[in-house]
């Protein structure tokens, strides 16, 4: 039993040592959402300030761990008055809960480029497990000013209920309880090198 535990520990250590970080190109990325207003029209929003990365020990990113942090005070719906209301205690209470975070716990292939991304989402001081749809494009090796570089694209989508996180007591006839999540980004291996394909 002891030898088995040591073997597992060794495998985990090797995996961690081989892990690579893929950083997001923020000029080609977005973290957004959509809600329904008065049961009639859709309102889109996004977070202007965010950071996200992918950590993976496998060159094809099939074991990816996705981490994201968004600054609630950077919320943007193209309406200053509405943005201020969303930051208030009526909704996100940005003064008290400044960030939204997500860290994945599994990344499972469904078919082709399609995956199921499960993880823990923390918002408004509440942490809950969520499962989202993900589309992984690449990785591919591309020419860059620094030479050849591995890059990948990741698109995430899904639906959450704001009531699960205690965000807003406004009736659902005014603002829908269901919030559509839409995030996408272009990522590059942090060291800029080309991974060894096995």
C-alpha positions as CSV (number, residue, x, y, z in Angstrom):
1,X,0.0,0.0,0.0
2,X,2.8,2.3,0.9
3,X,4.5,1.7,-2.5
4,X,1.3,2.5,-4.3
5,X,0.9,5.8,-2.5
6,X,4.5,6.7,-3.3
7,X,4.0,5.9,-6.9
8,X,0.9,8.1,-7.1
9,X,2.7,10.9,-5.3
10,X,5.6,10.5,-7.8
11,X,3.2,10.7,-10.8
12,X,1.6,13.8,-9.4
13,X,4.9,15.4,-8.8
14,X,6.1,14.6,-12.3
15,X,2.8,15.9,-13.7
16,X,3.1,19.2,-11.8
17,X,6.7,19.6,-12.9
18,X,5.7,19.2,-16.6
19,X,2.7,21.6,-16.3
20,X,2.7,24.5,-18.6
21,X,0.9,27.8,-18.2
22,X,-1.0,29.3,-21.1
23,X,-1.7,33.0,-20.8
24,X,-4.6,34.9,-22.4
25,X,-4.2,37.6,-25.0
26,X,-6.6,40.1,-23.6
27,X,-6.9,41.9,-26.9
28,X,-8.5,38.8,-28.3
29,X,-10.6,37.8,-25.3
30,X,-13.9,38.6,-23.6
31,X,-15.8,37.7,-20.5
32,X,-19.5,38.5,-21.0
33,X,-23.0,37.7,-20.0
34,X,-26.6,38.2,-21.2
35,X,-29.8,38.7,-19.2
36,X,-33.4,39.3,-20.3
37,X,-35.0,42.6,-19.4
38,X,-38.8,42.8,-18.7
39,X,-39.2,39.4,-20.4
40,X,-38.8,41.2,-23.7
41,X,-35.2,42.1,-24.7
42,X,-31.7,40.9,-24.1
43,X,-29.1,43.1,-22.4
44,X,-25.4,42.2,-22.9
45,X,-22.6,43.0,-20.5
46,X,-19.0,42.2,-19.9
47,X,-16.1,42.7,-17.4
48,X,-13.4,45.0,-18.8
49,X,-10.8,43.9,-16.2
50,X,-10.2,40.2,-15.9
51,X,-7.4,37.6,-16.0
52,X,-7.5,34.0,-17.0
53,X,-5.0,31.2,-17.7
54,X,-4.9,27.5,-18.6
55,X,-2.5,25.1,-16.9
56,X,-1.9,21.8,-18.6
57,X,0.8,19.1,-18.5
58,X,-0.3,17.6,-21.8
59,X,0.6,19.4,-25.1
60,X,-3.0,18.9,-26.4
61,X,-4.5,20.6,-23.3
62,X,-6.7,17.6,-22.7
63,X,-6.0,17.9,-19.0
64,X,-6.5,21.6,-18.8
65,X,-7.2,23.5,-15.6
66,X,-8.9,26.8,-16.3
67,X,-8.7,29.7,-13.8
68,X,-10.4,33.0,-14.2
69,X,-10.8,36.2,-12.1
70,X,-13.0,39.1,-13.0
71,X,-13.1,42.6,-11.4
72,X,-16.8,43.3,-10.5
73,X,-16.1,47.0,-10.5
74,X,-15.2,46.8,-14.2
75,X,-18.7,45.6,-15.2
76,X,-19.9,47.3,-18.4
77,X,-23.3,47.2,-20.1
78,X,-22.8,50.5,-22.1
79,X,-25.0,52.4,-19.6
80,X,-23.3,54.1,-16.7
81,X,-26.5,54.3,-14.6
82,X,-27.2,50.6,-15.0
83,X,-23.6,49.7,-14.3
84,X,-23.7,51.7,-11.1
85,X,-26.9,49.9,-10.1
86,X,-25.3,46.5,-10.8
87,X,-22.3,47.4,-8.6
88,X,-24.6,48.4,-5.7
89,X,-25.9,46.2,-2.9
90,X,-29.0,45.6,-5.0
91,X,-27.0,43.3,-7.2
92,X,-23.2,42.4,-7.0
93,X,-22.3,44.7,-4.0
94,X,-18.9,45.3,-5.6
95,X,-17.6,47.3,-2.6
96,X,-18.0,44.1,-0.5
97,X,-17.4,41.4,-3.1
98,X,-14.8,42.8,-5.5
99,X,-14.1,39.7,-7.6
100,X,-15.7,36.8,-9.4
101,X,-13.5,33.7,-9.6
102,X,-13.7,30.3,-11.3
103,X,-11.3,27.3,-11.1
104,X,-12.1,24.2,-13.0
105,X,-12.1,20.7,-11.4
106,X,-12.5,18.7,-14.6
107,X,-12.2,19.1,-18.4
108,X,-13.8,16.2,-20.2
109,X,-14.0,15.7,-24.0
110,X,-17.5,15.2,-25.3
111,X,-16.8,14.9,-29.0
112,X,-14.3,16.6,-31.3
113,X,-13.5,20.0,-30.0
114,X,-16.3,20.0,-27.5
115,X,-15.7,19.6,-23.8
116,X,-17.6,19.8,-20.5
117,X,-15.9,22.2,-18.1
118,X,-16.8,21.7,-14.4
119,X,-15.5,23.8,-11.6
120,X,-16.2,26.1,-8.6
121,X,-17.6,29.5,-9.2
122,X,-17.4,32.2,-6.5
123,X,-19.6,35.2,-6.9
124,X,-21.2,37.6,-4.3
125,X,-19.4,35.6,-1.6
126,X,-21.0,32.3,-2.6
127,X,-19.1,29.3,-4.0
128,X,-21.0,26.7,-6.0
129,X,-20.1,24.0,-8.5
130,X,-21.0,24.7,-12.1
131,X,-20.7,22.9,-15.4
132,X,-20.2,24.8,-18.6
133,X,-19.8,23.9,-22.3
134,X,-16.3,24.5,-23.8
135,X,-14.9,24.5,-27.3
136,X,-11.1,24.1,-27.6
137,X,-9.5,25.0,-30.9
138,X,-5.9,23.9,-31.3
139,X,-3.3,24.0,-30.0
140,X,-1.5,25.0,-33.2
141,X,2.0,26.2,-33.8
142,X,2.1,29.6,-35.4
143,X,4.8,32.1,-36.4
144,X,5.2,35.1,-34.2
145,X,7.7,38.0,-33.8
146,X,9.5,35.8,-31.3
147,X,9.5,32.8,-33.5
148,X,7.2,29.8,-33.5
149,X,4.7,29.6,-30.7
150,X,2.0,27.3,-29.5
151,X,-1.5,28.9,-29.3
152,X,-5.0,27.8,-28.6
153,X,-8.5,29.2,-28.5
154,X,-11.1,28.5,-25.8
155,X,-14.8,29.4,-25.9
156,X,-17.0,28.8,-22.8
157,X,-20.7,29.1,-22.6
158,X,-23.5,28.1,-20.2
159,X,-26.4,29.3,-18.1
160,X,-26.4,30.2,-14.4
161,X,-29.1,31.4,-12.0
162,X,-28.2,34.6,-10.2
163,X,-30.5,33.6,-7.3
164,X,-28.1,30.7,-6.6
165,X,-25.5,33.2,-5.7
166,X,-27.8,35.8,-4.0
167,X,-27.2,38.4,-6.8
168,X,-30.1,40.8,-6.8
169,X,-33.6,40.6,-5.3
170,X,-35.1,42.3,-8.3
171,X,-38.1,40.2,-9.6
172,X,-37.5,37.9,-12.5
173,X,-40.1,39.7,-14.5
174,X,-37.7,42.7,-14.5
175,X,-34.4,40.9,-14.8
176,X,-34.2,37.2,-15.6
177,X,-33.0,34.8,-13.0
178,X,-31.1,32.9,-15.7
179,X,-27.9,34.5,-16.9
180,X,-26.1,33.4,-20.1
181,X,-22.4,33.2,-19.7
182,X,-20.2,33.8,-22.8
183,X,-16.4,33.9,-22.6
184,X,-13.7,33.4,-25.1
185,X,-10.0,33.9,-25.5
186,X,-6.8,33.2,-27.4
187,X,-4.0,31.7,-25.3
188,X,-0.3,31.2,-25.8
189,X,2.2,29.1,-23.9
190,X,3.9,31.4,-21.4
191,X,7.5,30.5,-22.3
192,X,6.7,31.1,-26.0
193,X,8.2,27.7,-26.9
194,X,6.8,25.0,-29.0
195,X,5.7,22.0,-26.9
196,X,7.0,18.6,-27.8
197,X,4.3,16.6,-29.6
198,X,4.1,13.0,-28.5
